């Protein structure tokens, strides 16, 4: 992944990112006052934490925006407690967006169920985000949309209700805005990685190849992201 040059981002985007950062910090504040964090809140009253299970069970879904997410663990990555997967379902997508045509043997979701994975968010044992990642199709059982179309979907992701937790829903909605440049970069890299994989292995169905799980990972820090945004928004000092 390329290093993000915040000074090159449009000011309006930086302002949206700054607002999202403030919302993320506010979620941390209100949860912290109760001795809780994002992960403990999403796992509250869910019973034993079992590998591969979705939490909360049956996922979180907004019927108006068609946004969806869940939390689980399975990779056993060093420093990762688990991760969130975020999605947008077809009815919530921009008009005219269609999945890639597929001629393989595996059934892909179709019609209104033709969801797209947006981005994954890795969480540490203290309930804070440490990384973002993009995946191959088989990992999430999605339909497959080109990166340029998935990027268009990012603005549509919003969980606008209070279950299972209002702070968690505000937090995860805001994270996709706060880290928008990194997410776009990961999605473009995803398509490049998949394309290169096809060139090297033309006889294999790349979308079902268990040898390709993650197509990209970016470590993140909320605090550092906000600091970089604030610095980019500061007016240039007048020379004396």
C-alpha positions in Angstrom: 0.0 0.0 0.0 1.1 3.5 -0.7 1.5 6.0 2.1 -1.4 8.4 2.3 -0.5 12.0 1.6 -3.2 13.8 3.6 -2.2 17.2 2.1 -3.4 16.0 -1.3 -6.9 15.1 0.0 -9.8 17.6 -0.7 -10.5 19.8 2.2 -14.1 18.7 2.3 -13.1 15.1 2.6 -10.6 16.0 5.4 -13.4 17.8 7.3 -15.7 14.7 6.9 -12.9 12.5 8.2 -12.3 14.9 11.1 -16.0 14.7 12.1 -15.9 11.0 11.9 -12.8 10.9 14.1 -14.6 13.0 16.7 -17.5 10.5 16.7 -15.1 7.6 17.1 -13.5 9.2 20.1 -16.9 10.1 21.6 -17.9 6.4 21.3 -14.7 5.5 23.2 -15.5 8.1 25.8 -19.0 6.9 26.6 -18.1 3.2 26.6 -14.9 3.9 28.7 -17.0 5.6 31.4 -18.8 2.3 31.9 -15.6 0.2 31.7 -16.5 -1.1 28.3 -15.0 -1.1 24.8 -16.2 -1.8 21.3 -15.6 -5.5 21.4 -16.9 -6.1 24.9 -20.1 -4.2 23.9 -20.7 -6.2 20.8 -20.2 -9.5 22.7 -22.3 -8.4 25.6 -24.9 -11.1 26.6 -23.7 -13.3 23.7 -22.5 -16.2 25.8 -19.3 -18.1 25.2 -17.1 -16.6 22.4 -16.7 -19.4 19.9 -14.3 -19.3 16.9 -16.1 -18.7 13.5 -19.4 -17.8 15.1 -21.0 -14.5 14.1 -21.5 -11.9 16.8 -24.1 -10.8 17.5 -25.8 -13.9 16.1 -27.7 -13.3 12.8 -25.5 -10.2 12.2 -26.4 -6.6 12.4 -28.6 -5.3 9.5 -30.1 -1.9 8.8 -33.3 -2.4 6.7 -33.2 1.1 5.4 -29.6 1.4 4.2 -29.1 -2.4 3.7 -25.8 -2.1 5.6 -24.6 -5.2 7.5 -21.8 -6.2 9.8 -20.7 -8.9 12.2 -17.7 -9.7 14.5 -15.9 -13.0 14.8 -12.5 -14.6 15.1 -10.7 -17.3 13.1 -7.4 -16.3 11.7 -5.4 -16.3 14.9 -3.3 -13.4 13.8 -0.7 -12.1 16.3 -2.2 -9.2 18.3 -5.7 -9.7 16.9 -8.7 -10.7 19.2 -11.1 -10.8 16.2 -12.4 -8.7 13.4 -15.5 -7.0 12.0 -16.7 -7.7 8.4 -18.7 -4.9 6.8 -21.1 -5.3 3.9 -23.6 -3.6 1.7 -26.5 -5.5 0.2 -27.7 -5.0 -3.4 -30.8 -2.8 -2.7 -28.6 -0.2 -0.9 -26.0 0.0 -3.7 -25.7 2.9 -6.2 -27.9 2.6 -9.2 -26.4 0.6 -12.1 -23.8 -1.2 -10.0 -23.7 -4.9 -10.9 -21.5 -7.8 -9.8 -18.8 -9.4 -12.0 -20.1 -12.0 -14.4 -19.0 -15.5 -13.1 -18.8 -18.7 -15.0 -17.3 -20.9 -12.2 -19.0 -23.8 -10.3 -19.6 -22.1 -6.9 -23.0 -20.5 -6.3 -22.8 -16.7 -5.8 -25.5 -14.8 -4.1 -27.9 -13.2 -6.6 -30.5 -10.5 -6.8 -31.2 -8.7 -3.6 -28.8 -11.0 -1.8 -25.9 -10.1 -4.0 -24.0 -8.4 -1.2 -20.5 -6.9 -1.3 -17.9 -7.0 1.4 -16.6 -3.5 2.0 -13.7 -3.9 4.4 -12.6 -5.8 7.5 -11.5 -4.2 10.7 -9.0 -6.1 13.0 -9.4 -5.5 16.7 -6.9 -6.1 19.6 -7.6 -7.7 23.0 -8.4 -4.3 24.4 -11.2 -3.6 22.0 -9.4 -1.1 19.7 -8.8 -1.3 16.0 -5.3 -2.2 14.8 -5.8 -2.9 11.1 -7.9 -2.9 8.0 -8.0 -5.7 5.4 -9.6 -6.8 2.2 -10.4 -10.4 1.3 -10.9 -12.8 -1.5 -14.5 -13.7 -2.4 -14.7 -17.1 -0.8 -13.8 -15.7 2.6 -17.1 -13.8 2.9 -19.4 -15.6 0.4 -20.1 -12.3 -1.4 -20.8 -11.5 -5.0 -17.8 -9.8 -6.5 -17.8 -6.1 -7.5 -15.0 -4.1 -9.1 -13.1 -1.9 -6.7 -14.4 1.3 -8.3 -18.0 0.1 -7.6 -17.2 -0.9 -4.0 -15.6 2.5 -3.4 -18.9 4.0 -4.5 -20.7 1.9 -1.9 -18.7 3.2 1.0 -20.8 6.3 1.4 -23.9 4.1 1.6 -22.8 2.2 4.7 -24.5 3.4 7.8 -26.1 1.5 10.7 -28.8 3.9 11.9 -30.4 2.0 14.9 -29.5 1.2 18.5 -29.2 -2.6 18.4 -27.0 -4.2 19.7 -25.3 -1.0 20.7 -25.7 2.6 19.6 -22.0 3.4 20.3 -20.8 0.4 18.3 -23.1 1.2 15.4 -21.9 4.9 15.3 -18.3 3.8 15.7 -18.3 1.3 12.8 -20.2 3.7 10.5 -17.7 6.4 11.3 -14.6 4.2 10.8 -15.4 3.8 7.1 -15.3 7.6 6.8 -12.3 8.2 9.0 -10.1 5.7 7.1 -11.6 6.2 3.7 -8.3 6.8 1.9 -6.8 3.6 3.3 -9.9 1.6 2.5 -9.9 2.8 -1.1 -6.3 1.9 -1.5 -6.9 -1.6 -0.1 -9.8 -2.1 -2.5 -7.7 -1.1 -5.5 -4.9 -3.3 -4.3 -7.4 -6.2 -4.0 -8.3 -6.0 -7.7 -4.6 -5.8 -8.6 -3.7 -8.9 -6.5 -6.6 -10.9 -7.9 -5.7 -9.9 -11.4 -2.1 -10.9 -10.9 -3.2 -14.2 -9.3 -5.3 -15.0 -12.4 -2.4 -14.3 -14.7 -0.2 -16.7 -12.7 -2.8 -19.4 -12.3 -5.2 -19.2 -15.3 -6.5 -22.7 -14.7 -7.7 -22.0 -11.1 -10.9 -20.3 -10.0 -9.2 -17.5 -8.2 -12.3 -16.5 -6.3 -12.4 -20.0 -4.6 -8.7 -20.5 -4.2 -7.9 -21.1 -0.5 -4.4 -20.1 -1.2 -5.5 -16.5 -1.5 -7.4 -15.3 1.6 -6.3 -11.7 2.3 -5.5 -9.4 -0.6 -4.1 -6.6 1.6 -3.7 -5.4 5.1 -3.0 -1.9 6.6 -2.1 -1.3 10.2 -4.0 1.7 11.6 -4.1 4.0 14.6 -7.2 6.2 15.2 -5.1 8.7 17.1 -2.4 9.0 14.4 -5.1 9.3 11.7 -6.8 12.2 13.5 -3.4 13.9 14.1 -2.6 13.6 10.4 -6.0 15.0 9.4 -5.7 18.0 11.8 -2.2 18.8 10.5 -3.5 18.7 6.9 -6.4 21.1 7.8 -4.1 23.6 9.5 -3.6 26.8 7.4 -0.2 27.3 5.9 1.7 29.8 8.1 2.4 33.2 6.4 6.0 33.8 5.9 7.3 36.8 7.9 
